[in-house]
């Protein structure tokens, strides 16, 4: 771990500086934590309910939703006015003391069995975080008769209401009074305003509507001076124009990704397994997040003339589709980006993600990515705070939001953590896919980073810190995006995801931790605990974890098979026909011997070979002094060339077998012809053996092949397993004449009833498991000993093959496996 920090001192120092900047400048810069949530959510509801019942609303008969809201939108001019008049620190104090109630709780009562925006009785009450009611809006069904009263009577009801419930002072004067006649009632609306000596250019307005004899609406507002409104509109001029761009870019990116994916998938260049895992993760997190906030978001949503319960189902369905699109970006971006990274040999940038997707989280790569991502997130957050502080101090920038957007959705634990789904897909789509593609096309990483950073800023639009003028906000987002792009080049994809997640958690949990309310502090701690826990896990993995090495192929098996068939269709057909014609079609029938053979080809056709030769009398059962020959060989290389050489070897052995009963002499003659025929560098290992059926003696010569294995039955209880004598000999085709003959030796074995011999190619002994470990000759000899007491040679072969298959597991077969088993009766 010390090596990591030593090589990344700049990142560590930046994180420490960022943390220090956040501590020193947060209260001087940001308004995201201004609200002091002295009251719990349940207490806010109790106050709103009591207020509603005082106005005659039957709250017990309705469903309710409680949501938090920050001060945004049209409140911009007010924030500009206050920041210019007081500065950020004094403005924070006035908002915190509730002198200006800019943030609010929203409590809404509706009937689940009636259309939300139809003609029904419903109520919305807005309260400040101190519990003081800011607005009251009751909607009556059109069919409800409330009676008619005069404007003067309605005014007296409104004044009594203001004095009784809101202590309206005499400084207010009536600004407007309007009347709305409806079929079954008359509604009167009154607006009062006043000026304050402390804020002579600020207008405080109060609006009250009376329907029949009931209060239907109450609202208090602050009206900033026209100059502040005009400046705020100028500073935010580009914001509305850019609102559609994120949705457009989302659509364009998804379509482009899908096109590239389909093209590469059709060409057999991408796999889908890891992408599907990411798709399910992102979609699952999105659904959990949506369910977490659905009740709050659905409070103000409606789909035509349908009840609220049905609207929530429709809202969930649309959310499912939307999050499915985000998950699709993660899927397409990963599958294509992964293939591009491996093609460009930049796999190190996705190694940590590979480790997670292959269920190896406790690895050094994952640990380094987590730690570096958290450090970058802290450094970036501090940098953003310094950026905003300097802009507010020297460039006239002002905050465009009070409170945190997290207040509207953060009433459940781990809410920011669940929202990580919104981080994964953009990081994959932009940094892995777009930046990788741009670098591949432009041949320049720096240009690619700048290009993708610009697109990323248009995609995110708002940025982390909401300040005005809008172009300064975009500039800050661009600086952050550039830093993320270069950070990705150095630390990889998982580190960028963790970095953005860290920024998200810090910006959303800090307001909760500073809220002063125990409920929200615990909610903030739940998200912070996840970030701290991830950091500790990263340190542990970095300290004790193992290096991760990607093994295997990204392509699914069916794509590999399709690609392989496309490349080798003709060769496979030829090789298949050759092998079928060369290999024996059935086991031989030999007096006093049970002999079986098998050849299991690898995925690519190879050159393993085995054969039987009846010397002196071909075919049938052999008696008397007849001799029986066996051959097993392995041609170097694979594919069609090896299969063709195998054809040559079979013909040469068959043509020279009757020349002599000496295995050495036969192999010398075979080598003379093979050497003249095959390409230099190609060779054939072989064992050629002759069994004297009368004397039960096996004589053999070994041309560079694996040794013969045998099990001799010394007693029933004590079987002896060992390698048979291993005579010297070089492979066929390496030397033309005397050097080959001088090194080649013969050996003989006297066979007894119950003995078992095995001739095999290295496909058995070199079979590998998923970790790359070889089966080995010692283990093969042990397996032979365990199974030599089976009644037939065929059953022995099946048992050996089963043990080898169990050892290799899911690892692909990399070589042909050929074996002859001789069991003496």
C-alpha positions in Angstrom: 0.0 0.0 0.0 2.9 2.4 0.7 4.0 1.9 -2.8 0.6 3.1 -4.1 0.7 6.3 -2.0 4.3 6.9 -2.8 3.6 6.8 -6.6 0.4 8.9 -6.2 1.6 11.6 -3.8 -0.1 14.3 -6.0 -3.5 12.7 -5.6 -3.1 12.2 -1.9 -2.0 15.8 -1.4 -4.9 17.0 -3.6 -7.3 15.0 -1.4 -6.0 16.5 1.8 -6.1 20.0 0.3 -9.7 19.3 -0.9 -10.8 18.2 2.5 -9.2 21.2 4.2 -10.9 23.5 1.6 -14.3 22.0 2.2 -13.9 22.5 6.0 -12.8 26.1 5.7 -15.0 27.3 2.9 -18.2 25.3 3.0 -20.1 27.7 5.2 -18.7 30.7 3.2 -19.6 29.3 -0.1 -22.5 26.9 -0.3 -26.1 27.1 0.6 -26.9 23.4 0.2 -26.8 22.8 3.9 -28.5 26.0 5.1 -31.8 24.4 6.1 -31.9 23.5 9.8 -34.3 20.7 10.0 -35.3 21.2 13.7 -38.6 19.3 13.1 -38.9 15.7 12.0 -40.9 14.6 9.1 -43.7 13.2 11.4 -43.8 16.5 13.4 -44.2 18.5 10.2 -47.1 16.3 9.2 -48.8 16.7 12.5 -48.6 20.5 12.2 -49.8 20.5 8.7 -52.7 18.1 9.6 -53.7 20.3 12.6 -53.6 23.4 10.3 -55.7 21.7 7.6 -58.3 20.5 10.1 -58.6 24.1 11.5 -59.7 25.1 8.0 -62.3 22.3 7.9 -60.4 19.8 5.7 -61.2 16.1 6.6 -57.6 14.9 6.4 -58.4 11.5 8.0 -60.3 10.5 4.9 -57.4 11.1 2.5 -54.0 9.6 1.7 -51.0 11.9 2.3 -47.5 12.4 1.1 -44.7 14.4 2.8 -41.8 15.6 0.7 -38.9 18.1 1.2 -38.2 20.8 -1.3 -35.3 23.2 -1.9 -35.6 26.7 -3.2 -35.0 26.8 -7.0 -36.7 27.9 -10.2 -38.3 31.3 -9.9 -36.6 31.8 -6.6 -33.4 32.6 -8.5 -34.0 36.4 -8.5 -34.6 36.3 -4.7 -31.3 34.5 -4.1 -29.5 36.9 -6.3 -30.9 39.8 -4.4 -30.1 38.4 -1.0 -26.5 37.4 -2.0 -25.8 40.8 -3.5 -27.3 42.6 -0.4 -25.7 40.5 2.4 -23.0 38.2 0.9 -23.1 34.5 1.3 -22.2 34.2 5.0 -24.8 36.7 6.2 -27.3 35.3 3.8 -26.8 31.8 5.2 -27.4 33.2 8.7 -30.7 34.9 7.8 -31.9 31.8 6.0 -30.9 29.5 8.8 -32.7 31.7 11.3 -35.8 31.4 9.1 -36.0 35.2 8.5 -36.5 34.1 4.9 -38.3 30.8 4.5 -36.9 29.8 1.1 -37.0 26.1 1.7 -40.0 24.1 2.5 -41.9 20.9 3.3 -44.8 19.9 1.1 -47.7 17.9 2.5 -50.4 16.8 0.1 -53.7 15.0 0.7 -55.5 13.2 -2.2 -57.9 10.4 -2.8 -56.2 7.3 -4.2 -59.5 6.1 -5.9 -60.1 9.3 -7.8 -58.2 11.1 -10.7 -55.7 13.5 -9.3 -56.3 16.3 -11.7 -60.0 15.6 -12.1 -62.7 17.3 -10.0 -62.0 16.1 -6.5 -61.3 17.5 -3.1 -57.6 17.7 -2.4 -55.2 19.8 -0.4 -51.5 20.9 -0.5 -49.9 22.6 2.5 -46.4 24.0 2.3 -44.5 24.7 5.5 -41.0 26.2 6.2 -38.5 23.9 7.9 -39.5 25.7 11.2 -43.0 24.4 10.8 -44.6 27.8 9.8 -47.2 27.4 7.0 -46.2 29.2 3.8 -49.1 28.2 1.6 -52.4 26.4 1.6 -54.1 25.3 -1.6 -57.4 23.4 -1.5 -59.2 22.3 -4.6 -62.9 21.5 -4.5 -64.9 19.3 -6.9 -67.0 21.2 -9.4 -70.1 19.4 -8.2 -69.7 20.8 -4.6 -72.0 23.6 -3.8 -70.3 26.1 -1.4 -72.8 29.0 -1.7 -72.3 32.6 -2.7 -71.1 35.5 -0.6 -70.3 39.1 -1.3 -66.8 40.3 -1.8 -67.0 42.3 1.4 -68.0 39.2 3.4 -65.2 37.2 1.8 -62.8 39.9 2.6 -63.8 39.8 6.3 -63.4 36.0 6.3 -59.9 36.4 4.7 -58.8 39.1 7.2 -60.1 37.1 10.2 -58.1 34.1 8.8 -54.9 36.1 8.4 -55.2 37.6 11.9 -56.2 34.3 13.6 -53.7 32.0 11.9 -50.8 34.2 10.6 -50.9 37.3 12.8 -51.1 39.7 9.8 -50.0 43.2 10.9 -51.5 46.5 9.8 -48.5 47.3 7.5 -50.1 45.2 4.8 -52.4 47.0 2.4 -54.8 45.5 -0.1 -53.3 45.4 -3.6 -56.0 43.6 -5.7 -59.4 41.9 -5.2 -60.9 39.7 -7.9 -64.1 37.6 -8.1 -64.6 34.3 -10.0 -68.2 33.2 -10.5 -68.7 29.4 -10.8 -72.0 27.5 -11.3 -72.2 26.4 -7.6 -70.0 28.9 -5.8 -68.3 32.3 -5.9 -64.6 32.6 -5.3 -62.9 35.8 -4.2 -59.1 36.3 -4.3 -57.3 39.1 -2.3 -53.7 40.1 -2.5 -52.1 42.2 0.2 -48.5 43.6 0.2 -46.2 45.6 2.4 -42.7 47.1 2.3 -40.1 46.6 5.0 -37.9 49.4 6.3 -34.9 46.9 6.3 -35.7 45.9 2.7 -37.3 48.9 1.0 -36.9 47.5 -2.5 -38.3 44.1 -1.5 -42.1 43.4 -1.6 -43.8 40.9 0.7 -47.1 39.6 -0.7 -49.9 37.6 0.9 -52.7 36.0 -1.2 -55.9 34.6 0.2 -58.7 33.0 -1.8 -62.2 32.4 -0.3 -64.6 29.9 -1.9 -68.1 30.2 -0.4 -67.3 30.7 3.2 -64.1 28.4 3.2 -60.5 29.4 2.7 -59.3 27.7 -0.6 -55.8 29.3 -0.9 -53.2 31.1 1.1 -49.7 32.0 0.0 -47.0 34.3 1.1 -44.2 35.3 -1.3 -41.2 37.6 -1.6 -41.1 39.7 -4.7 -37.5 40.8 -5.5 -36.9 44.2 -7.3 -37.2 44.2 -11.1 -33.4 44.8 -11.5 -32.7 41.5 -9.8 -35.3 39.7 -11.9 -33.7 41.0 -15.1 -30.2 40.1 -14.1 -31.2 36.6 -13.0 -32.9 36.1 -16.3 -29.7 37.2 -18.1 -27.5 35.0 -16.0 -29.7 32.0 -16.6 -30.4 32.7 -20.2 -28.6 29.7 -21.6 -30.0 27.3 -19.1 -33.5 26.8 -20.6 -31.9 26.5 -24.1 -29.8 23.6 -23.0 -32.5 21.7 -21.1 -33.3 19.4 -24.0 -29.7 18.5 -24.7 -29.2 15.8 -22.0 -32.3 13.9 -23.3 -31.1 14.3 -26.9 -27.6 13.1 -26.1 -29.0 10.2 -24.1 -31.0 9.1 -27.0 -28.2 9.6 -29.6 -25.7 7.8 -27.4 -28.0 4.8 -26.9 -28.8 4.5 -30.6 -25.1 4.9 -31.6 -24.1 2.3 -29.0 -26.8 -0.1 -30.2 -25.6 0.2 -33.8 -22.0 -0.3 -33.0 -22.9 -3.3 -30.7 -25.0 -5.0 -33.3 -22.2 -4.5 -35.9 -19.5 -5.9 -33.7 -21.7 -8.7 -32.4 -22.6 -9.8 -35.9 -18.9 -9.9 -36.6 -18.3 -12.0 -33.5 -16.1 -9.4 -31.8 -18.0 -8.8 -28.6 -19.3 -10.9 -25.7 -22.4 -10.2 -23.7 -22.0 -12.0 -20.4 -20.4 -9.3 -18.3 -22.6 -6.7 -20.1 -25.7 -8.5 -19.0 -24.4 -8.6 -15.4 -23.9 -4.8 -15.5 -27.4 -4.3 -17.1 -29.1 -6.2 -14.3 -27.1 -4.3 -11.6 -27.9 -0.9 -13.0 -31.5 -1.8 -13.7 -31.9 -3.3 -10.2 -30.4 -0.3 -8.5 -32.6 2.0 -10.6 -35.8 0.2 -9.7 -34.9 0.2 -6.0 -34.1 4.0 -6.2 -37.4 4.6 -8.1 -39.4 2.6 -5.6 -37.7 4.6 -2.8 -38.9 7.9 -4.2 -42.0 6.9 -6.1 -44.4 7.9 -3.4 -42.9 11.4 -3.3 -42.5 11.9 -7.0 -45.9 10.4 -7.7 -47.6 13.0 -5.3 -47.7 15.5 -8.1 -47.9 13.3 -11.1 -51.0 12.2 -13.1 -51.7 10.3 -16.3 -54.9 11.6 -17.6 -58.2 10.9 -15.9 -57.0 7.9 -13.8 -56.9 7.4 -10.0 -53.7 8.1 -8.1 -53.2 4.4 -7.4 -53.2 3.7 -11.1 -51.1 6.7 -11.8 -48.4 5.4 -9.5 -48.4 2.1 -11.4 -48.1 3.9 -14.7 -45.3 6.1 -13.3 -43.5 3.0 -12.1 -43.8 1.5 -15.6 -42.4 4.6 -17.3 -39.6 4.7 -14.7 -38.9 1.1 -15.4 -38.6 2.0 -19.1 -36.4 5.0 -18.4 -34.0 3.0 -16.1 -34.0 0.2 -18.7 -32.7 2.7 -21.2 -30.0 3.8 -18.8 -29.1 0.1 -18.1 -29.0 -0.5 -21.9 -26.3 2.3 -22.2 -24.3 0.4 -19.5 -24.8 -2.9 -21.4 -23.9 -1.6 -24.9 -21.1 0.7 -23.6 -19.4 -2.1 -21.6 -19.6 -4.8 -24.3 -18.3 -2.5 -27.1 -15.9 -0.6 -24.8 -14.5 -3.8 -23.4 -13.8 -5.2 -26.9 -12.2 -1.9 -27.9 -10.0 -1.8 -24.8 -8.7 -5.3 -25.5 -8.1 -4.5 -29.2 -6.2 -1.3 -28.3 -4.4 -3.2 -25.5 -5.7 -0.8 -22.8 -7.2 -3.6 -20.7 -5.6 -2.2 -17.5 -8.3 0.5 -17.5 -11.0 -2.2 -17.1 -9.0 -4.7 -15.0 -10.7 -3.7 -11.8 -14.2 -3.9 -13.4 -13.2 -7.3 -14.8 -12.3 -8.4 -11.3 -15.7 -7.4 -9.9 -17.7 -8.9 -12.8 -15.7 -12.1 -12.4 -16.5 -12.2 -8.7 -13.0 -11.4 -7.5 -13.5 -8.2 -5.5 -10.7 -8.7 -3.0 -7.9 -7.9 -5.5 -5.2 -5.2 -5.6 -6.7 -3.6 -8.7 -10.1 -3.2 -7.1 -8.6 -1.8 -3.9 -6.4 0.7 -5.8 -9.4 1.9 -7.9 -11.6 2.4 -4.8 -9.0 4.3 -2.8 -7.9 6.4 -5.8 -11.5 7.2 -6.7 -12.4 8.3 -3.1 -9.3 10.5 -3.0 -10.1 12.1 -6.3 -13.7 12.6 -5.2 -12.6 14.4 -2.0 -10.1 16.5 -4.0 -12.6 17.3 -6.7 -15.2 18.4 -4.1 -12.7 20.7 -2.5 -11.7 22.1 -5.8 -15.3 22.8 -6.7 -15.8 24.6 -3.4 -12.7 26.8 -4.0 -13.9 27.4 -7.6 -17.3 28.6 -6.4 -15.8 30.7 -3.6 -13.5 32.5 -5.9 -16.3 33.2 -8.4 -18.5 34.6 -5.7 -15.8 36.7 -4.3 -14.3 38.1 -7.5 -16.6 37.4 -10.4 -20.0 38.3 -9.0 -21.3 34.7 -9.1 -24.3 33.8 -7.0 -25.9 30.5 -5.8 -29.1 29.4 -7.7 -30.3 27.0 -5.0 -30.9 26.9 -1.3 -31.0 23.5 0.2 -30.1 20.2 -1.4 -32.0 18.3 -4.0 -31.4 15.3 -1.7 -34.1 16.6 0.7 -36.8 15.7 -1.7 -35.7 12.1 -1.9 -33.5 11.4 1.1 -36.1 10.2 3.6 -34.9 6.7 3.2 -31.5 5.2 4.3 -28.8 4.6 1.7 -30.7 6.7 -0.9 -27.5 8.3 -2.4 -25.9 4.9 -2.4 -28.8 3.4 -4.4 -28.5 6.3 -6.8 -25.1 5.0 -7.9 -27.0 3.5 -10.8 -27.0 7.0 -12.3 -23.2 7.1 -12.1 -22.3 3.7 -13.7 -24.0 4.1 -17.1 -22.6 7.6 -17.9 -19.1 6.6 -16.9 -19.2 3.5 -19.1 -20.8 5.4 -22.0 -18.5 8.4 -22.0 -15.1 7.4 -20.5 -14.9 3.8 -21.6 -16.8 3.9 -24.9 -16.7 7.4 -26.3 -13.2 8.4 -25.0 -11.8 5.0 -26.1 -13.4 5.3 -29.5 -12.2 8.9 -29.9 -8.7 8.0 -28.9 -8.7 5.1 -31.4 -9.9 7.3 -34.2 -7.9 10.5 -33.4 -4.7 8.7 -32.3 -4.5 11.3 -29.5 -5.6 10.8 -25.9 -5.5 14.5 -25.0 -7.8 15.5 -27.9 -10.1 12.6 -27.0 -10.3 13.8 -23.4 -11.2 17.3 -24.4 -13.8 16.3 -26.9 -15.6 13.9 -24.6 -15.4 16.4 -21.7 -17.3 18.9 -23.8 -20.0 16.4 -24.7 -20.1 15.2 -21.1 -20.8 18.8 -19.8 -23.7 19.2 -22.2 -25.0 15.8 -21.0 -24.9 16.6 -17.3 -26.0 20.2 -17.9 -26.6 21.4 -14.3 -23.3 20.3 -12.8 -22.6 19.6 -9.1 -22.5 23.2 -7.9 -25.5 25.3 -9.0 -24.1 28.8 -9.5 -25.0 31.6 -11.9 -24.1 33.0 -14.4 -24.8 29.7 -16.2 -21.7 29.8 -18.3 -19.5 29.8 -15.2 -21.4 26.7 -14.0 -20.6 25.0 -17.3 -17.0 26.1 -17.1 -16.7 24.4 -13.7 -18.3 21.3 -15.0 -15.9 21.3 -17.9 -12.9 21.5 -15.6 -14.2 18.6 -13.6 -14.9 16.6 -16.8 -11.4 17.2 -18.1 -10.0 16.1 -14.7 -12.2 12.9 -14.8 -11.0 12.2 -18.4 -7.3 12.3 -17.5 -8.0 10.5 -14.2 -9.6 7.7 -16.2 -6.5 7.3 -18.4 -4.4 6.9 -15.3 -6.6 4.9 -12.9 -9.3 3.2 -15.0 -13.0 2.9 -15.2 -13.9 1.7 -11.7 -11.8 4.5 -10.2 -13.9 7.1 -12.2 -17.1 5.5 -11.1 -16.1 5.6 -7.5 -14.8 9.2 -7.9 -18.2 10.4 -9.3 -20.0 8.4 -6.7 -17.9 10.0 -3.9 -18.7 13.5 -5.2 -22.4 12.6 -5.2 -22.3 11.2 -1.7 -20.3 14.1 -0.2 -22.5 16.7 -1.8 -25.8 15.0 -0.8 -24.9 13.7 2.7 -23.2 16.8 4.0 -26.4 18.9 4.2 -28.1 16.0 6.1 -25.1 15.7 8.5 -25.3 19.5 9.1 -29.1 19.6 9.4 -29.2 19.5 13.2 -32.0 16.9 13.1 -31.1 13.5 14.4 -33.3 11.6 11.9 -31.5 13.3 9.0 -28.1 12.9 10.6 -28.6 9.2 10.8 -29.8 9.1 7.1 -26.7 11.0 6.1 -24.5 8.7 8.2 -26.0 5.7 6.4 -24.7 7.0 3.0 -21.4 8.2 4.5 -20.9 4.8 6.1 -21.1 3.1 2.7 -18.4 5.4 1.3 -16.2 5.0 4.4 -16.8 1.2 4.3 -15.9 1.1 0.6 -12.7 3.0 1.4 -11.7 0.6 4.2 -12.4 -2.3 2.0 -10.3 -0.8 -0.8 -7.4 -0.3 1.7 -7.7 -3.9 2.8 -7.9 -5.3 -0.7 -4.9 -3.2 -1.7 -2.9 -4.4 1.2 -3.8 -8.1 1.2 -5.5 -8.8 -2.1 -4.1 -10.8 -5.0 -3.3 -9.5 -8.5 -6.2 -10.2 -10.9 -5.5 -11.7 -14.3 -8.2 -11.9 -16.9 -8.4 -15.4 -18.3 -10.5 -16.7 -21.1 -12.4 -14.9 -23.8 -14.9 -12.1 -23.7 -16.9 -13.9 -26.5 -19.7 -16.2 -25.6 -19.3 -19.8 -26.7 -21.8 -19.6 -29.5 -20.0 -16.6 -31.0 -16.7 -18.4 -30.8 -18.2 -21.4 -32.5 -19.7 -19.3 -35.3 -16.5 -17.4 -35.8 -14.5 -20.6 -35.8 -16.7 -22.3 -38.3 -16.6 -19.2 -40.6 -12.8 -19.2 -40.6 -12.2 -22.9 -40.9 -15.2 -24.4 -42.6 -13.3 -26.0 -45.4 -10.3 -27.0 -43.3 -12.5 -28.7 -40.7 -14.4 -30.7 -43.4 -11.1 -32.0 -44.9 -9.6 -32.7 -41.5 -12.7 -34.4 -40.2 -12.8 -36.7 -43.2 -9.1 -37.5 -42.9 -9.3 -38.4 -39.2 -12.3 -40.6 -39.7 -10.5 -42.6 -42.4 -7.3 -42.9 -40.4 -8.5 -43.9 -37.0 -9.6 -47.5 -36.3 -13.3 -48.0 -36.4 -13.4 -50.7 -33.8 -11.2 -52.4 -31.2 -9.1 -55.3 -32.5 -9.7 -58.9 -31.6 -6.4 -60.4 -30.4 -5.8 -63.7 -28.7 -5.2 -63.3 -24.9 -5.2 -59.5 -25.1 -7.9 -56.9 -24.6 -7.0 -53.8 -26.6 -8.9 -50.5 -26.9 -8.0 -47.1 -28.3 -9.6 -43.6 -28.3 -8.9 -40.2 -29.8 -10.6 -37.1 -28.5 -9.9 -34.2 -30.9 -9.5 -30.7 -29.6 -11.6 -27.7 -30.8 -9.2 -27.4 -33.7 -8.4 -30.6 -35.7 -5.0 -31.9 -34.7 -2.6 -34.6 -35.7 -2.9 -37.3 -33.0 -2.8 -40.8 -34.5 -3.1 -44.4 -33.4 -3.3 -47.6 -35.4 -3.2 -51.5 -35.2 -1.3 -53.7 -37.7 -1.6 -57.5 -37.9 1.8 -58.7 -39.0 1.8 -61.5 -41.5 -1.9 -61.9 -41.4 -4.1 -58.8 -41.6 -7.6 -58.9 -39.9 -9.3 -61.7 -38.0 -8.2 -63.5 -34.8 -4.4 -64.3 -34.6 -3.0 -67.6 -33.3 0.3 -69.4 -33.3 3.5 -67.4 -33.7 1.7 -64.4 -35.1 2.7 -60.9 -34.1 0.6 -57.8 -33.6 1.8 -54.2 -33.9 0.5 -51.0 -32.4 1.4 -47.4 -33.2 0.6 -44.1 -31.5 1.8 -40.7 -32.6 1.4 -37.0 -32.3 2.1 -34.6 -35.2 3.4 -31.2 -34.1 1.1 -28.4 -34.7 -2.7 -28.3 -35.2 -5.3 -27.9 -37.9 -5.4 -29.1 -41.4 -1.6 -29.3 -41.9 -1.3 -31.7 -38.9 -4.2 -33.8 -40.2 -2.5 -34.1 -43.6 0.8 -35.2 -42.1 -1.1 -37.7 -40.0 -2.4 -39.2 -43.3 1.1 -39.5 -44.5 2.3 -41.1 -41.3 -0.4 -43.7 -41.4 0.4 -44.7 -45.0 4.2 -44.9 -44.3 3.7 -47.0 -41.2 1.3 -49.4 -42.9 3.6 -49.8 -45.9 6.7 -50.6 -43.7 5.2 -52.6 -40.9 5.6 -56.0 -42.7 9.2 -55.3 -43.6 10.5 -56.3 -40.1 9.3 -57.3 -36.7 11.9 -55.0 -35.2 10.2 -51.8 -34.0 13.5 -49.9 -34.4 14.0 -51.0 -38.0 10.5 -50.0 -38.9 10.8 -46.5 -37.4 14.2 -46.0 -39.1 12.6 -46.7 -42.5 9.6 -44.5 -41.6 11.9 -41.6 -40.6 13.8 -41.8 -43.8 10.7 -41.2 -45.8 9.1 -38.7 -43.4 12.2 -36.5 -43.3 12.2 -36.1 -47.0 8.5 -35.2 -47.1 7.5 -33.0 -44.3 8.4 -29.3 -43.8 11.4 -28.5 -41.6 10.4 -27.7 -38.1 7.6 -30.2 -38.2 8.1 -33.5 -36.4 6.2 -36.6 -35.2 6.6 -38.3 -31.9 5.7 -42.0 -32.0 5.8 -45.3 -30.2 5.8 -48.4 -32.4 5.3 -51.7 -30.5 5.2 -55.3 -31.6 3.5 -58.0 -29.4 4.6 -61.6 -29.8 1.4 -63.5 -29.1 3.2 -66.8 -28.4 5.8 -65.5 -25.9 3.7 -62.6 -24.6 6.6 -60.2 -25.1 6.2 -56.6 -26.0 9.0 -54.9 -27.9 8.9 -51.2 -28.7 10.8 -48.2 -29.8 10.1 -44.7 -28.7 10.7 -41.8 -31.2 10.5 -38.9 -28.7 7.1 -39.9 -27.4 5.6 -40.0 -23.9 6.7 -43.1 -22.0 4.7 -46.3 -21.8 2.8 -46.7 -18.5 2.1 -50.1 -17.0 0.4 -51.7 -14.0 1.7 -55.2 -13.1 -0.4 -57.4 -10.8 2.2 -58.7 -8.4 -0.5 -59.8 -5.9 -4.2 -59.1 -5.7 -3.7 -56.6 -2.9 -0.5 -54.9 -4.0 -0.5 -53.6 -7.6 2.7 -52.1 -8.9 2.2 -49.0 -11.1 5.2 -47.5 -12.9 6.5 -46.2 -16.1 7.8 -49.0 -18.4 11.4 -48.9 -19.5 12.0 -45.7 -21.5 14.4 -46.3 -24.4 16.1 -43.3 -26.0 14.9 -41.9 -29.3 14.3 -38.6 -31.1 11.1 -37.7 -32.9 10.5 -38.5 -36.6 11.4 -35.9 -39.1 14.2 -34.1 -37.2 17.2 -36.0 -38.7 17.6 -37.8 -41.9 19.7 -40.8 -41.1 22.4 -42.0 -38.8 21.8 -39.5 -35.9 18.2 -40.7 -35.7 19.2 -44.4 -35.9 22.1 -44.1 -33.4 19.8 -42.6 -30.8 16.9 -45.0 -31.3 16.7 -47.9 -28.9 14.4 -50.8 -28.3 13.0 -52.1 -25.1 11.0 -55.2 -24.2 8.5 -56.1 -21.5 7.5 -59.6 -20.5 3.7 -59.5 -20.1 1.8 -61.5 -17.5 -1.9 -62.1 -17.0 -3.4 -59.1 -15.3 -0.9 -56.6 -16.6 -2.2 -53.4 -18.0 -0.2 -51.0 -20.3 -1.1 -47.5 -21.5 0.2 -45.7 -24.5 -0.9 -42.0 -24.7 -0.3 -38.6 -26.2 0.5 -35.5 -24.1 -3.0 -34.2 -24.5 -3.8 -36.3 -21.4 -0.8 -35.5 -19.2 -0.8 -31.8 -20.2 -4.6 -31.3 -19.8 -5.1 -28.1 -17.8 -7.7 -26.9 -15.3 -9.2 -23.4 -15.2 -6.2 -22.1 -13.2 -3.7 -23.4 -15.7 -2.5 -26.4 -13.6 -1.5 -29.5 -15.6 -2.9 -33.0 -14.9 0.6 -34.5 -15.1 2.1 -37.9 -15.8 2.3 -38.8 -12.1 -1.4 -38.2 -11.6 -2.1 -40.1 -14.9 -0.1 -43.1 -13.5 -2.1 -42.9 -10.3 -5.4 -42.9 -12.1 -4.3 -45.9 -14.2 -3.4 -47.8 -11.0 -6.9 -47.0 -9.5 -8.8 -48.2 -12.6 -6.6 -51.1 -13.8 -8.8 -53.7 -12.1 -11.8 -52.9 -14.3 -12.8 -55.9 -16.4 -12.1 -54.4 -19.9 -9.7 -52.0 -21.5 -12.6 -50.0 -22.8 -13.9 -49.4 -19.3 -10.4 -48.4 -18.2 -10.2 -45.7 -20.9 -13.7 -44.4 -20.0 -12.7 -44.1 -16.3 -9.4 -42.3 -17.1 -11.2 -39.9 -19.5 -13.8 -39.1 -16.8 -11.1 -38.3 -14.2 -9.3 -36.0 -16.6 -12.5 -34.2 -17.5 -13.4 -33.7 -13.8 -9.9 -32.2 -13.3 -10.1 -29.8 -16.3 -13.7 -28.6 -15.4 -14.7 -25.8 -17.7 -11.3 -25.1 -19.1 -11.1 -25.5 -22.9 -9.3 -28.6 -24.3 -6.1 -27.3 -25.9 -4.8 -30.5 -27.5 -5.9 -33.8 -28.9 -6.1 -36.7 -26.4 -5.2 -40.1 -27.7 -4.7 -43.4 -25.8 -4.3 -47.1 -26.3 -4.9 -49.5 -23.3 -3.6 -53.1 -23.5 -4.9 -55.5 -20.8 -3.4 -59.0 -20.7 -5.9 -61.8 -20.0 
